[in-house]
């Protein structure tokens, strides 16, 4: 799955158009890659936190 597709699935889950992620979405190396895509999207675009501000503004509750 491409980055754009992963982000679309994530947006669907965030906006409750989809109840949950597909089965086995986070399994293996592909799942790790998907999690990286979603984390970058969450911090940089959805929450608008710049890279230099991440250590100061992001904690476990954010993720």
Buried (B, 14 or more C-beta within 10 A) or exposed (E): EEBEEBBEBBBEBEEEEBEEBEEEBBEEEEEEBBBEBBEBBBBEEBEEBEEEEEEEEBEEEEE
